[in-house]
Amino acid sequence: MTRDMTIGPAHASAFSLRQRLPVMLLWLAIVAYALYFGHLTLTRYAAYEARALDMGNLHQTVWNTAHGRPFQMTNQPGVVNRLSLHVEPILLPIAAFYWLHDGPETLLILQAVVVALGAAPLFALARLQLQNSWLALIFALVYLLNPTIQAANYLEFHPLTLVPTFLIAAFYFLLTRQVGWFALFACLAASCKEEIALLLLMMGLYAIVRQHRYRLGSVTMVLALTWPLLAVLFIQNYFAAGNIHWGRYSYLGATPVQMVTTLLTQPGLVVQQLQAAEALRYLRELLLPVGFTALLAPEVLLLALPSLALNLLADFPPMHQVYTLIYAAPIAPFVLMAAVMGISRLRTALHQHTKWPHDLATGGLVGLSLASALLVQWQAGYLPWGGNYHAYAVTAHHQAAAALIAQIPPAAKVSAQDRLDPHVAGRETVYIYPRVDDADTILVDVTGPAWPQHPHDLYTSLQGWLANGFGVAAASDGYLLLSKNTANQTIPDAFYTAFRRPAWSQEQEPLLTFGDQLQLLDYAVTTDVHGEVVVQLVWRATQPLPADLRFYIGYWDAAGNVLHDSQFYQPVATLWYPTSMWRTQEPVLVQSLPWALEAERFTLVLGLYRGEDGWDKGGRLPLRTPATAGLIPLEQGTVARLGGYEHTSAGWRPFTPTAMPEAARAVAIGAGMLTLEGVSLQQIPHRAGEPLTFTLHWRAGSTPPDFDYALFAHVLDETGNKVAQLDWQPRDALGVRPMTTWLPDEALADTESVLLPADAPSSSYHVIVGVYNWATGARLPVSGEGSGEGGDDDNVTTVAQFRLN
């Protein structure tokens, strides 16, 4: 009797579907990636986050190429042709896409599609090596999750970002001995940037050593070495008299020959540079997204050596970044391919030489790669849950810019600011403002940072152009469009909408009032897309302001030291919409310039002063609002303390001081003006020469002090001799709190440190505290448990006892 081995039509169909399903899911993932990063980068561009360098440069280069001027560009000083920066022949076929749509959108969509397609050759490679379509699909997902590749895709458009797809395809066709396809993708990769051919040289070496394909390997190596030499020594030298990026290696020598000589003869210098570049951290970040499985195939990993060397040996810190910039993109495909080849090698070894379940081990390592990719995506990826993700929004302010740009004639020669430049770079001549040269049109946004100018310099330079041949062609929401063909010198009212905030009701109660004219309606501390702190203030004038006022926006630490303030970085509103122009009862937005604070916490303070007098020369306006729980007046009532903020992963957030502990005892001071409810002594071993940290827990009486009394603390030994002393103004967690600012029944925790003498002997010590009038030296009386203990009068109280070891 024989068994019928025929597979019926239904079974055959199901079997075929199981075979096709991983491929279907692969293409679904590719489409999803392309749609997501296409949308993300297009939104980022529409939100004016793309920069002149390099989005503006590349857009102008491709636009000019599509219009018969190959590689021509003007918006970088001293550069008239892109070939003097990089040799990227792939821009020639890319320019053909501009015949469909000649804007940066074409570049961003094309880039997202090409990067997404890189998952296909990696899938094919993994399926070839692992003999399993499902495991191959996982590796395709690991590619799409790789933050190095995502970072390059996210950061505007660069031909270098296309390289991973071409390199993976070239390596796959090299392994499968499809010479024609290998040559095609090798040429595409080499055409993306001058040094990429060095990676193909390594593939040629691989063909010789690993595949014994001497003719193919030799031809590949010769061509791959000839092209970068031709590009750098001849093409770039013709357009720019040398590679302008060699300065990143100038510590090695003045010429390429000197650089190579130094590398060979001074290894200590190389080691020093690798340490400065944090080479071990760099390698760890490259390998972590595949769970370090790439180390199983070091010969494939070493194919990336040229790019590794160029990045790590450069004295240019951006080239040492893995998850935020483009420079590591050519290395990432070798990490992924080495992971595939290494796991395949281990699988073969287990199958041939051991009884280990090789399929289980293979699946475990592929799963490790996926788990690592998900982990690093969470830490540094660009998907919505990733550490580098940022949601951009296209606002009415951005739409106002688009409306002005639409008014610029196509033939105009334009000078535009950094973030506006990419949106107007589709023309023969465009410059980055303040470079004007022969431009007949100027486009600027005055509402924020004005790189490479200070906003005050921007104001001065624009006033100069208005006085020398330019007029106001149009203006809206803080944007100015100037033209040589316009005589109008008056800025229209639509320009000032950037500073007016009609959403606030005229009946809204103010948070505080300065002088008799200005009210603060609202404020917010925000974080811009670069992590820098920005303070937004909404003001209202109750009557006309004949004099222009200035704003003191201060970031102080808890000790009252200034971390940064606005004295020399005034909000741009003071330049373009000064207080003398404000209309009565009109809400006005005053926004600080972004600033990168190094501190983890700061206290926000606010003041107003007359511009001609200055902040420290008696021109301050008095604060008319009494102290409240969220507002503390300082410096004789001229500074309002608005609150404390701390830096978190989500940006700057309000800081809430630690809650008061339960009181251990209560000591009344000054006939009930204040009460010392308890003390917290830092629980660490107390040693001579180190600070003793303690926290005093105060509560104001129903009638707080009407004088700014000072505090003192004395450390006494067993015989009552004073060994250390501290005098200070009381503070809370946010900063100095003079007693006249204490509110009825307010609780306040004051943490201080007193330095113990270095020669203090081991013994028992105690700390006494008192309150005194700093003008007369008279101490306030103390009553209750512990009053007078250990002191030379009754006006002290013992707050802590400890032993010095």
C-alpha positions in Angstrom: 0.0 0.0 0.0 1.4 3.4 -0.9 0.6 6.8 0.6 -0.7 9.5 -1.8 1.9 12.3 -1.7 0.0 14.6 -4.0 -0.6 18.1 -2.6 -4.2 19.2 -3.4 -5.0 22.6 -4.9 -6.2 24.0 -1.5 -3.0 22.9 0.3 -0.9 24.2 -2.5 -2.6 27.5 -2.3 -2.1 27.7 1.4 1.5 26.7 1.1 2.1 29.3 -1.6 0.5 32.0 0.6 2.8 31.1 3.5 5.7 31.5 1.2 4.5 34.9 -0.1 3.4 36.3 3.3 6.9 37.4 4.5 7.4 39.1 1.2 4.1 40.8 1.4 4.8 42.0 4.9 8.2 43.2 3.8 6.7 45.4 1.1 4.1 46.6 3.6 6.9 47.7 6.0 8.8 49.4 3.1 5.7 51.4 2.1 4.9 52.3 5.7 8.5 53.5 6.3 8.5 55.6 3.0 5.1 57.1 3.9 6.1 57.9 7.5 9.5 59.5 6.8 8.2 61.2 3.7 5.5 62.8 5.8 7.9 63.5 8.7 10.5 65.3 6.5 7.9 67.1 4.5 6.3 68.4 7.7 9.7 69.4 9.1 10.4 71.3 5.9 7.0 73.0 5.9 7.6 74.0 9.5 10.8 75.8 8.3 13.2 73.6 10.2 15.3 72.8 7.1 18.4 74.9 6.8 20.3 76.6 4.0 23.2 74.3 4.7 22.5 71.8 3.2 18.8 71.7 2.1 19.1 75.1 0.4 22.4 74.2 -1.2 21.2 70.9 -2.6 17.9 72.3 -3.7 19.5 75.1 -5.7 22.1 72.7 -7.1 19.5 70.3 -8.4 17.3 73.1 -9.6 20.1 74.7 -11.6 21.1 71.3 -12.9 17.6 70.7 -14.1 17.7 74.1 -15.9 20.9 73.5 -17.8 23.5 74.8 -15.3 25.0 71.6 -13.8 25.9 71.7 -10.1 25.8 75.6 -10.1 25.1 77.2 -6.7 25.5 80.6 -5.1 24.3 80.6 -1.5 27.6 79.6 0.1 30.3 82.3 0.1 33.2 81.4 -2.1 31.4 78.5 -3.8 29.9 78.7 -7.3 29.7 75.0 -8.0 28.6 72.1 -5.8 31.6 70.0 -7.1 33.9 72.2 -5.1 32.2 70.8 -1.9 31.4 67.2 -2.9 31.5 65.2 -6.1 28.0 63.7 -6.4 27.2 62.7 -10.0 23.9 61.1 -8.8 22.5 64.6 -8.7 22.3 64.5 -12.5 19.7 61.7 -12.8 18.0 63.1 -9.6 17.6 66.5 -11.5 15.3 64.7 -14.0 12.7 64.3 -11.2 12.5 68.1 -11.1 10.8 68.0 -14.5 7.9 66.6 -12.5 8.1 68.9 -9.5 11.0 71.3 -9.0 11.0 71.7 -5.2 12.6 70.2 -2.2 9.6 68.0 -1.7 10.8 65.9 -4.6 14.2 65.3 -2.9 12.6 64.4 0.4 10.1 62.0 -1.1 12.7 60.4 -3.3 15.1 60.0 -0.4 12.4 58.3 1.8 11.6 55.8 -0.9 15.2 54.9 -1.7 16.1 54.5 2.0 13.0 52.3 2.6 13.9 50.1 -0.4 17.2 49.2 1.3 15.2 46.7 3.4 14.6 44.6 0.2 18.3 43.7 -0.6 18.9 43.0 3.1 15.9 40.8 3.2 17.2 38.9 0.1 20.7 38.6 1.7 19.3 37.3 5.0 17.0 34.8 3.2 19.9 33.6 1.2 22.1 33.1 4.3 19.6 32.0 6.9 17.3 30.0 4.6 14.3 31.4 6.3 12.0 34.1 5.0 10.6 35.0 8.4 14.0 35.5 9.9 14.9 37.6 6.8 11.8 39.7 7.4 13.0 40.4 11.0 16.3 41.6 9.7 14.5 43.9 7.2 12.7 45.4 10.2 16.0 45.8 12.0 17.2 47.8 9.1 14.1 50.0 9.1 14.4 50.6 12.8 18.1 51.5 12.7 18.5 55.0 14.2 21.7 55.7 12.2 19.8 55.3 8.9 16.8 57.1 10.3 18.9 60.0 11.4 20.3 60.5 7.9 16.8 60.2 6.4 15.4 62.7 8.9 18.2 65.4 8.4 16.9 67.0 5.2 18.3 65.6 2.0 21.8 64.4 1.3 23.0 62.0 -1.5 25.0 60.2 1.2 21.7 59.1 2.8 21.0 56.9 -0.3 24.3 55.0 0.1 23.1 52.2 2.5 20.5 51.0 0.0 23.1 50.9 -2.8 25.8 49.2 -0.8 23.6 46.5 0.6 22.3 45.8 -3.0 25.9 45.7 -4.3 27.1 43.3 -1.6 24.1 41.0 -2.2 24.8 40.8 -6.0 28.5 40.3 -5.3 27.6 37.2 -3.2 25.2 35.9 -5.7 27.7 36.5 -8.5 25.4 38.8 -10.6 28.2 41.0 -11.9 26.0 43.4 -14.0 23.7 44.2 -11.0 26.7 44.5 -8.7 28.3 47.0 -11.1 25.1 49.0 -11.4 24.7 49.5 -7.6 28.4 50.0 -7.1 28.3 52.9 -9.6 25.2 54.3 -7.9 26.9 54.2 -4.5 30.1 55.7 -5.8 28.2 58.5 -7.4 26.7 59.7 -4.1 30.0 61.1 -2.6 33.6 61.1 -3.5 35.0 58.7 -0.8 32.2 56.1 -1.0 34.2 54.3 -3.7 36.8 53.3 -1.0 34.1 51.1 0.5 33.7 49.4 -2.9 37.5 49.0 -2.9 37.0 46.9 0.2 34.3 44.9 -1.5 36.7 44.2 -4.3 39.3 43.0 -1.7 36.5 40.8 -0.2 35.9 39.3 -3.7 39.5 38.3 -3.9 40.1 37.0 -0.4 36.8 35.4 0.3 35.4 34.4 -3.1 38.7 34.0 -5.0 37.3 36.1 -7.8 40.6 37.7 -8.8 39.6 39.4 -12.0 36.4 41.0 -10.6 38.1 41.9 -7.4 41.1 43.5 -9.1 39.0 45.5 -11.5 36.8 46.7 -8.7 39.7 47.8 -6.6 41.4 49.7 -9.4 38.3 51.5 -10.4 37.3 52.2 -6.8 40.6 53.7 -6.1 40.8 55.7 -9.4 37.5 57.4 -8.9 38.1 59.1 -5.5 41.6 60.2 -6.6 40.1 61.7 -9.7 37.3 63.3 -7.8 39.5 64.8 -5.0 42.7 65.6 -6.8 41.3 66.8 -10.1 37.6 67.6 -10.0 37.6 69.3 -6.6 41.0 70.8 -7.2 39.7 72.4 -10.4 36.6 74.0 -8.8 38.0 74.7 -5.3 41.8 74.3 -5.4 41.6 71.2 -3.2 39.3 69.5 -0.9 37.9 72.1 1.5 37.3 69.3 4.1 41.0 68.5 4.6 41.1 71.0 7.3 39.4 68.4 9.6 42.7 66.5 9.4 45.1 69.4 9.5 46.6 68.1 12.8 48.1 65.3 10.8 49.8 67.6 8.3 49.3 70.2 5.6 49.1 67.8 2.6 47.7 64.4 2.0 51.2 62.9 1.8 52.1 64.5 5.2 48.8 63.2 6.7 49.6 59.6 5.6 53.1 59.9 6.9 51.9 61.1 10.3 49.4 58.2 10.5 52.2 55.7 9.9 54.9 57.3 12.0 53.0 58.8 15.0 50.6 56.2 16.4 50.4 58.1 19.6 48.8 61.0 17.9 46.2 58.7 16.3 45.4 57.1 19.6 45.0 60.6 21.1 42.5 61.5 18.4 40.6 58.2 18.8 40.2 58.9 22.5 39.0 62.5 21.8 36.5 61.1 19.3 35.3 58.5 21.9 35.9 55.7 19.5 34.7 53.0 21.8 31.4 54.8 22.4 31.1 55.3 18.7 31.6 51.6 17.9 29.3 50.6 20.7 26.5 52.8 19.4 27.0 51.3 15.9 26.9 47.7 17.1 24.1 48.0 19.7 21.2 48.1 17.2 22.0 44.6 16.1 22.8 43.3 19.6 26.6 43.1 18.7 25.9 40.1 16.4 28.0 41.9 13.7 31.1 40.8 15.6 30.4 37.3 14.5 31.6 38.3 11.0 34.4 40.8 11.6 35.7 40.5 8.0 32.4 42.1 6.7 32.5 44.7 9.5 36.0 45.7 8.5 34.8 46.5 5.0 33.5 49.8 6.5 37.1 50.7 7.7 37.6 53.6 5.2 34.5 55.4 6.5 35.3 54.6 10.1 38.7 56.1 9.7 37.5 59.2 7.9 34.9 59.8 10.7 37.0 59.0 13.8 40.2 60.6 12.6 38.5 63.9 11.8 39.0 66.7 14.2 35.3 67.6 13.7 33.0 66.5 16.5 29.8 66.2 14.4 31.5 63.3 12.5 31.6 61.4 15.8 27.8 61.3 16.1 26.0 58.1 15.3 22.3 58.7 16.0 21.8 62.3 15.1 23.7 63.2 11.9 24.5 61.7 8.5 28.2 60.8 8.7 27.7 57.2 10.1 25.2 56.3 7.4 27.7 54.5 5.1 28.9 52.3 8.0 25.4 51.1 9.1 24.9 48.8 6.2 28.1 46.9 6.9 27.0 46.4 10.5 23.7 45.0 9.3 25.3 42.8 6.7 27.9 41.5 9.2 25.1 40.6 11.6 23.4 38.5 8.9 26.7 36.9 7.8 27.8 36.2 11.3 24.6 34.6 12.4 24.6 32.5 9.3 28.2 31.4 10.0 27.2 30.4 13.6 24.2 28.5 12.3 26.4 26.5 9.8 28.9 25.7 12.5 26.3 24.5 15.0 24.7 22.4 12.3 28.0 20.7 11.2 29.9 20.3 14.4 27.5 20.2 17.3 24.2 18.7 18.4 22.9 22.2 19.3 19.5 23.0 17.8 20.9 25.4 15.2 17.6 26.8 14.1 16.7 27.7 17.7 20.1 29.4 18.2 19.7 31.3 14.9 16.2 32.4 15.8 17.5 33.5 19.2 20.2 35.7 17.7 17.9 37.2 15.2 15.5 37.9 18.0 18.3 39.5 20.0 19.0 41.8 17.0 15.3 42.8 16.9 15.1 43.4 20.6 18.3 45.5 20.5 16.9 47.5 17.5 13.7 48.2 19.4 15.6 49.3 22.5 17.9 51.7 20.6 14.8 53.0 18.7 13.2 53.8 22.1 16.5 55.5 23.2 17.5 57.4 20.0 15.1 56.6 17.2 12.8 58.8 15.1 9.5 56.9 15.3 6.8 58.4 17.6 8.1 56.6 20.6 11.8 57.2 19.8 14.2 59.3 21.8 14.9 61.7 18.9 11.3 62.0 17.7 9.8 65.5 17.5 6.3 66.3 16.3 6.4 69.4 14.0 3.4 71.6 13.4 2.8 74.0 10.5 1.5 77.1 12.1 -0.2 80.3 10.9 3.2 82.0 11.1 4.7 79.4 8.7 1.7 79.9 6.3 2.3 83.7 6.4 5.9 83.0 5.1 4.5 80.8 2.3 2.2 83.6 1.2 5.0 86.1 1.0 7.3 83.7 -0.8 4.6 83.2 -3.5 4.9 86.9 -4.3 8.6 86.7 -5.2 9.2 86.8 -9.0 10.8 83.6 -10.3 13.7 85.6 -11.8 14.4 87.6 -8.7 17.8 87.3 -7.0 17.1 86.7 -3.4 18.9 87.0 -0.1 17.0 85.0 2.6 17.7 83.9 6.1 18.9 80.5 7.0 15.5 78.7 7.5 13.8 80.7 4.7 16.6 80.0 2.2 15.5 76.4 1.2 12.1 77.7 0.4 13.4 80.3 -2.1 16.5 78.4 -3.4 14.8 77.2 -6.6 16.4 80.0 -8.7 19.7 80.8 -10.3 20.9 83.3 -7.6 20.2 83.0 -3.9 22.2 84.1 -0.9 22.0 83.5 2.9 21.2 86.8 4.5 23.0 89.0 5.6 25.0 88.4 2.3 23.2 90.5 -0.3 25.7 91.2 -3.1 23.6 91.7 -6.3 20.3 90.5 -4.8 17.3 92.6 -5.6 15.0 90.9 -3.0 15.5 90.3 0.8 13.3 88.0 2.9 13.7 87.8 6.6 11.8 86.7 9.7 12.5 89.1 12.6 10.6 87.1 15.3 13.3 84.7 16.5 17.0 83.8 16.2 18.6 85.4 13.1 21.6 83.1 12.5 24.3 84.1 11.5 23.4 87.5 12.9 22.3 88.7 16.4 18.7 90.0 16.2 20.0 93.4 17.0 22.4 93.3 14.1 19.5 92.1 11.9 17.5 95.2 12.9 20.4 97.5 12.2 21.2 95.9 8.8 17.6 96.0 7.6 17.3 99.7 8.6 20.5 100.2 6.5 19.0 98.5 3.4 15.8 100.5 3.8 17.8 103.6 3.7 19.9 102.5 0.7 17.6 101.5 -2.2 15.3 98.9 -0.8 11.6 99.3 0.0 9.0 97.3 1.7 7.3 95.1 -0.9 5.2 93.2 1.6 5.1 92.2 5.3 3.1 89.8 7.5 3.4 88.3 11.0 7.0 89.4 11.5 8.2 88.6 8.0 9.7 91.4 5.8 9.9 91.2 2.1 12.2 94.0 0.7 12.7 94.9 -2.9 14.7 97.3 -4.9 11.7 97.9 -7.1 9.6 99.3 -4.3 9.7 102.9 -3.0 7.5 102.2 0.1 9.4 102.7 3.4 6.4 102.1 5.7 6.0 98.7 7.4 2.3 97.7 7.2 0.2 96.9 10.2 0.0 93.2 9.2 3.7 92.9 10.2 2.9 93.5 13.9 0.5 90.5 14.2 3.5 88.5 15.3 3.5 90.4 18.6 -0.2 91.0 19.1 -2.2 88.4 20.9 -6.0 89.2 20.6 -7.0 85.9 22.1 -6.5 87.4 25.6 -9.6 89.1 27.0 -9.3 92.8 27.9 -11.1 92.0 31.1 -8.6 89.3 32.2 -7.1 89.9 35.6 -3.3 90.6 35.5 -0.9 88.3 37.3 1.2 91.3 38.3 1.6 95.0 37.6 4.8 97.1 37.1 4.6 100.8 37.7 1.2 102.2 36.8 1.1 101.2 33.2 2.1 97.6 32.5 0.4 94.4 33.5 1.5 90.8 33.0 -1.4 88.7 31.8 0.2 85.3 31.4 3.6 83.6 31.0 5.0 80.3 30.0 8.4 78.6 30.0 8.8 76.4 26.9 11.5 74.4 25.1 12.2 74.9 21.4 13.0 72.0 19.1 16.7 72.3 19.9 16.1 72.0 23.7 16.7 75.6 24.4 14.6 77.5 27.0 12.2 80.2 25.8 10.1 82.4 28.0 6.8 83.8 26.6 5.2 86.8 28.3 1.8 88.3 27.5 1.6 92.0 28.5 -1.0 94.7 28.5 -0.5 98.5 28.7 -3.2 100.3 30.7 -2.2 103.7 29.3 0.0 105.0 26.6 3.8 104.5 27.2 5.8 107.5 25.9 9.2 105.9 26.8 10.5 102.6 25.5 10.9 100.0 28.3 13.2 97.0 28.5 12.5 93.6 29.9 14.7 91.9 32.5 14.2 88.1 32.1 16.6 86.4 34.4 17.5 82.7 35.0 19.0 82.5 38.5 20.2 79.6 40.5 19.1 78.8 44.1 21.9 81.0 45.5 20.8 84.0 43.5 23.6 83.8 40.9 22.7 84.8 37.4 22.9 81.9 35.0 21.7 84.1 32.1 19.6 87.2 31.6 18.2 89.4 28.8 20.2 92.6 29.4 22.2 92.0 26.2 19.7 89.6 24.6 16.6 91.7 24.6 13.4 90.1 23.1 13.0 91.1 19.4 9.7 92.8 20.3 11.7 95.6 21.9 13.3 96.3 18.5 10.3 96.0 16.2 7.3 96.7 18.4 8.7 98.8 21.3 6.4 99.7 24.2 5.9 103.2 22.8 4.0 101.7 19.9 1.7 99.5 22.1 -2.0 100.3 21.9 -3.9 100.6 25.2 -5.4 97.4 26.5 -3.9 95.4 23.6 -2.3 92.0 24.6 1.3 91.9 23.4 3.6 88.8 23.2 7.2 89.4 24.4 9.3 86.3 23.8 12.9 85.8 25.0 15.5 84.6 22.6 16.2 80.8 22.9 19.1 80.0 25.3 20.9 76.7 26.1 21.2 76.7 29.9 23.8 74.4 31.3 22.1 74.1 34.7 19.6 71.5 35.5 17.4 73.9 37.4 16.7 77.6 37.4 14.5 80.2 39.0 12.7 82.6 36.6 12.7 86.3 37.6 11.2 89.3 35.8 11.7 93.0 35.9 11.1 96.1 33.8 13.4 99.1 33.3 13.7 102.3 31.3 16.0 101.6 28.4 18.0 104.8 28.7 18.7 104.2 32.4 19.7 100.6 32.3 18.9 97.7 34.7 21.6 98.5 37.3 21.4 102.3 37.1 18.2 103.2 38.8 15.8 102.8 35.9 13.7 99.9 37.3 9.9 100.0 37.6 8.4 99.1 41.0 6.4 96.0 41.3 2.9 97.0 42.5 1.6 93.5 43.1 1.8 92.1 46.7 3.5 88.7 47.3 1.4 85.6 46.7 2.2 81.9 46.8 3.4 81.9 43.2 4.9 85.4 43.1 7.7 86.7 45.3 9.0 90.3 45.0 12.8 90.7 45.4 15.4 93.4 45.3 13.3 96.1 47.0 10.2 95.2 45.0 11.7 95.6 41.5 12.0 91.9 40.6 9.2 89.3 40.5 10.2 85.7 41.2 7.8 83.7 39.0 8.8 80.1 39.8 11.4 77.4 39.5 12.0 75.0 36.5 14.0 71.9 36.0 15.3 70.1 32.9 13.6 66.8 32.0 13.6 64.5 29.0 10.5 66.4 27.9 12.0 69.8 28.2 11.8 72.5 30.9 9.1 71.8 33.5 8.0 73.5 36.7 10.0 72.4 39.7 8.0 71.5 42.9 10.0 71.7 46.1 9.9 68.7 48.4 7.0 68.6 50.8 7.6 69.7 54.4 8.2 66.8 56.8 6.3 66.4 60.1 7.6 68.8 62.7 9.6 67.3 65.5 9.2 70.3 67.8 8.3 74.0 67.6 10.4 76.9 68.7 8.8 80.4 68.6 11.1 83.2 67.5 10.4 87.0 67.7 7.2 86.8 69.7 5.5 84.5 67.2 6.6 86.2 64.0 8.1 82.8 62.9 8.4 79.3 64.2 11.2 76.8 63.7 9.2 73.6 63.4 12.0 71.1 62.9 15.4 70.3 61.4 16.7 67.7 58.9 20.4 66.7 59.2 21.9 65.0 56.2 22.4 61.4 57.2 26.0 60.8 56.2 29.2 60.3 58.2 30.4 63.7 59.5 34.1 64.3 58.9 36.5 67.2 59.5 37.0 69.4 56.5 33.7 68.5 54.9 30.4 70.5 54.8 27.7 69.8 57.3 24.3 70.1 55.5 21.1 70.8 57.3 17.6 71.9 56.5 15.6 74.2 58.7 11.8 73.9 58.5 10.2 77.3 59.1 6.6 78.6 59.3 5.7 82.2 59.2 3.3 83.6 61.8 -0.1 85.1 61.1 1.8 88.4 61.0 5.0 87.8 59.1 8.2 89.9 59.8 8.3 93.4 58.6 12.1 93.4 58.4 14.6 91.2 56.5 16.2 89.6 59.5 19.3 87.4 58.9 20.0 83.9 60.3 23.1 82.5 61.9 24.2 79.0 62.7 27.1 78.1 65.0 28.8 74.7 65.4 29.9 74.2 69.0 32.1 71.6 70.6 31.5 69.8 73.9 32.9 72.7 75.9 30.7 75.3 74.1 33.5 76.7 71.9 32.5 77.8 68.4 34.3 75.8 65.7 32.3 76.9 62.6 29.8 79.6 61.7 27.4 80.6 58.9 25.4 83.8 58.4 22.8 84.1 55.6 19.6 85.4 54.3 16.9 82.7 54.4 16.2 80.7 51.2 13.8 78.2 49.9 14.3 75.6 47.2 14.1 78.3 44.5 16.3 81.0 45.9 16.7 83.8 48.4 13.6 84.5 50.4 13.9 87.7 52.5 11.6 87.5 55.5 9.5 90.5 54.3 8.3 88.2 51.4 7.1 85.5 53.7 3.3 85.0 53.6 1.0 84.4 56.6 1.4 80.9 57.8 3.7 80.0 54.9 5.9 76.9 55.3 9.5 77.2 54.1 12.4 74.8 54.0 15.9 76.3 54.0 18.8 74.0 53.2 22.3 75.3 54.1 25.8 74.0 54.5 28.6 75.0 56.9 32.2 73.9 56.4 33.7 71.9 59.3 37.3 72.8 60.2 39.9 70.4 58.8 41.6 70.1 62.2 38.5 69.6 64.3 39.0 66.6 66.6 36.7 63.6 66.9 34.1 64.7 69.4 30.4 65.4 69.9 29.1 68.7 68.5 25.8 70.5 68.3 24.4 73.3 66.1 22.6 76.3 67.4 20.5 78.7 65.3 19.3 82.2 65.8 17.7 85.2 64.1 19.1 88.7 64.3 18.8 92.2 63.0 21.7 92.6 60.6 21.7 96.4 61.0 22.0 96.4 64.8 23.2 92.9 65.6 20.3 92.4 68.1 19.0 88.8 68.3 15.3 88.0 68.3 14.0 86.2 71.4 13.5 82.5 71.3 10.9 80.6 73.4 10.0 77.0 73.7 11.8 73.7 73.9 15.6 74.0 73.4 15.8 77.8 73.7 19.2 78.9 75.0 20.7 75.5 74.8 24.4 75.6 74.2 24.5 79.3 73.5 25.8 82.4 75.3 22.3 83.8 75.7 18.6 82.7 75.6 18.1 83.9 72.0 19.3 80.7 70.3 18.1 77.1 70.0 19.9 73.9 69.5 18.8 72.3 66.2 21.1 69.4 65.7 23.6 67.2 67.5 26.2 64.9 65.8 29.5 63.2 66.3 32.6 64.0 64.2 34.4 60.8 63.2 
